[in-house]
Amino acid sequence: MATTGRLIIVDYGMANLRSVQKAFEKLGHSSEITGDPNLVGEADKLVLPGVGAFRDAIAKLNQTGLAEPICDHIRAGKPFLGICLGLQLLFTKSYEDGEYAGLDLIPGEVVRFQAVPSLKVPHMGWNQLHIKRRAPALSDVPDGSSVYFVHSYYVVPKDTGVIAAETDYPTPFTSAIWRDNIFATQFHPEKSQAVGLSMLKGFADT
């Protein structure tokens, strides 16, 4: 099945983009990887992946001129998927190694896991989703499904109504958000086997 519309994966030098693209290919959806702001502006569906430090990522988006077309895409109501750091960048600010302003599309903050005895940070590996709201991308995902995480920071939305799923580590944190055309995950759907592919299919089919 071909993707309806142009699906773009944003390249700002901070993600394993090919693994995301291969996941869409497995589902029969074509996608393009680009760091060209003009092409990003032409996307019908946009994916913002990311791994690494918030400070470096937001600097790259601003320096390369990618921040504006990403924000324009979202404000135009077109489908958007954020993955890991691509979720965190949507928020007002992050406290990772200082305080840094994000895209401020979702009010809230990005904070570090508290130091708890026997709790490893970064949070790495498989953990369960507790679904709070059925975003279209979660329509075929059973509550309690396991997905793959790699992160030391997590988002705290000002409006808890945007939370689509939570995960315990050891207390609940926001692991997915959904607001209008935005769906974003702290985990990596492209690394989460059949469950993750189901979410990517739900996004690509919109």
Buried (B, 14 or more C-beta within 10 A) or exposed (E): EEBEEBBBBBBBEBBBBEEBBEBBEEBEBEBBBBBBBEBBBEBBBBBBBBBBBBBBBBEBBBEBBBBBBBBEBBEEEBBBBBBBBBBBBBBBBBEBEEEBEBBEBBEBBBBBBEEEEEEEBEBEEEBBBBBBBBBBBBEBBEEEBBBBBBBEBBBBBEEEEBBBBBBEBEEEBBBBBBBEBBBBBBBBBBBBBEBBBBBBBBBBBB
